[in-house]
Amino acid sequence: MEISGSPKRGYHHGDLRNALIEAAAELAAQGGPGEVSIRAAARQVGVTPTAAYRHFAGKEELLGAAKEAALEELSAAMNKELSARPRPDDPVRFALGSLAALGRGYIAFARAQPGLFRTVFSWEGPPRDPDKATPSDPFGLLLESLDELVAVGYLSVERRPLAEVAAWSMVHGLSTLLDGPLRDMPAELREEAIVKAMLILANGLAGNGLTPEQEALLADEMRAAV
């Protein structure tokens, strides 16, 4: 997807739907999901809203298509980080590096394309069809990475359930903070914060930071607070 912001681009006959989706994605990239509308996308392409409504019933449907396009961009950023890694002989090192690469790609995309990032996770628009999920989606990539950590013996089978929620929460939460209250954090400190968060996550997955008694105490305290 090319983010140009230039209005009234041409489109091939019969391809207005895709042109509108691209325009909606560009609008989202520029200002987030709130910028997406039938009228704005039609103006971006250079057609009337009436013509656009022949392809999309309303903003919600168009925004859903823009979210899919943004999700593809996020997936591509994460896959790019994965494919760029050399494969060391140590399987544990490779599995941990893969998890780090996914986190790096996720955070880098959130920082480079905040509008698209917000669009992917916007509550606006229709819910995503779970049948559209693929192993190359961000969540699918995370599941595969955690399963690989189990296969190489780093993450125990007992600790595997719901580990994806903890990992996703850490990376997504940090991405959101870096787009909000931590936006002005100095670059060197920001990079160190990202590294520290990943180190804490990886240590937590291995389960070697707390004694069984401390784990039980912490779990009891958290459950009492819910």
N, C-alpha and C positions, 0 to 999 in steps of 0.2 A: 504494500500500500504506500503510495507516495503522498506525503503530507505537504501540500503546496499552498493551500488556502486561496488559490487563484479562482475567481468566479467564472461561471459560464464556460466551462470546458466542453469540448465537443464529445459526442458519444456515438458509437456505431448504432445503426438502425437495429432495433430489437433488443438493445442492451441497456435500456434506460434503467431497469431495476438495479443492475450492478453499478451503474454510474451514480445512482442515488445512494446506494450503500456506501460507496467510496466517499461521496460528499458528506454523508452523515458521520463517517469515521473521522474525516478531517475536521469537521465541526467539533466532534468530541475531543479530538487531540488538542484543539485550540482552546477549548473552554470547559471541557467536561460534559457529562450527559445532559446537563441543563441547556446546552446550546443546540441540541439536536431537535429539529422540528421538520415537518413536511415542507412548510413554506421556505425555511432556510435552505434545506437541501435542494429544493427545486430551483431556488434562486442561484445556488452555487453551480448547478448543472446548466442552467439557462433554459428551463422549461416552466410552464405554469404549474401551480399547485394542483390544478385539476388533472393534469397529465400524471403527476406523481401519485395521486390518489388511485389511479388505475392499477398501481402496483403495490401500494401499502394502504391499509385501511385507516391508519392514523399514526400518530407519533409513537405509540407504544410498540407497534409492529416494526417501524423503522428503527427505533432504538434497539430492539432485540437483534436486528441484523447488524447494527453498528457494534453491539456488544460481542457478537460472534467474531467480527473482523478484528476487534481489539484483542480478544482472547487468542486469536491466531498469532497476532504480533507478540504477545507475551510468551506464548509457547515457543515461537521461533527464537526469541531472545534466550530462553533457557536452553533450548536444544543447541544453539550456537555455542554456548559456554561448555556444554557437555562434549560436543564433537571436537572442540579445540584442545581437549586435554590429551596428553600422552598416556599410555597405559603402562604403569609400573608393574614390576613383577610381584610386588606385595599386594595380594587381593584386598586386604583390609585398608591399606593406604589408598588403593584405587576407589573402593566403595565410599570411604570418608571424603575423598576428593570429589567424587560425583555429587554427594550431598552438598558440599560447599559450592560447587559450580552451579547447581540449581539455585541455591540461595543468592549467589552473586548475580546470576542472570535476572532473577526476580527483582532484586533491589535495584539493579542498574536500570531495568525497564521502568520501574516506578519513578525513578529520578529523572530519566530522560524523556518519558512520555507520561507526565502526571495526569493529563486529561484522559488519555486512553486507559490508564490504570484505574482511575476512578470510575470510568465507564464500565469496565469489566465487572466491577463489584457493586455497581449501582443497584439500588432496590427498585428503581424505575424500570419499566419495560417488563415483558413477559418473563416468567421463570425459565431457566434453561432446561431443555429436554435432556434428561439424564441419558437417554439412548444415544445422544450425540457425543457423549464423552468417549475419548480415545486414549490409548496409552501415551500418546504424545502431548496430551493436554497437561497443564501444570500439575493438576492433582494426580493424574496418572503417572507422571514422571516422579513425583514425590513417593507414591506408593511403591513403585519399582525400586527406587533408591533405598527405601527402608527395608524392603524385602531382600535386597542384595546385602545389606548390613547383617541381616539375620543369617543369610546363606554363608557368609564368611566368618560367622561366629562372633561378630562385634556386638550385635544387639540380640539379646536372648529372646526366645520364643515367648516367654512369659511377659516380657516388657513390650512386645510388639503391638498388642492391641491399643488402638487410639494414639499411637505414637505420631501418626500423621497430623492429628489435630494439634498436638503440642508443637511440632516442627513448623507447621503452617502458621500457627498463631504467632510464633516468635518472628518469623521472617516477614509476615504480613504486617504485624504490629510495628516492627521497626521501620518498614517501608512507609507506613502511614505517618509515623512520628517524624521521619526525615522530610516528609512533604508538609509537615505542620509545625509543631513547636520546636523541633530540632532543625528546621530548615536552614537557619543561620549558623549552625555549628561549624567551626573551622574544619576545613577539609581533612587535615591530618587527624584531628580528634574524631571526626565522623568515621573515617576508615577504621580507626582503632575500636570504636564502638561496635562496628559491624563484625570485626574479627572476634571481639570479646563475646558477643552474643552467640556466634557460631560455636565458639569453644565451650561455652556453658551448655548449649544445646547438645553438642556431641558427648560431653561428659555425662550429661543427664541420661542420654540414651543408653550409654554403657552401664549406668547404675553403679558407678564406683565412687560416688561422691558422698553418699549417705550410708550410715549403718542401717540395718533393718529396723532397729528401734527408732531411729530418727525418721525414717520413711513413714513408719506407722504413725508417729506423732504428728508429722506434717500433714499426712492424709486425713487424720482425725480432725485437725484444726481446720482444714479446708472444707471438709464436709460439714462441719458445724457452722461454717460461715455461709453456706449456700441456703 
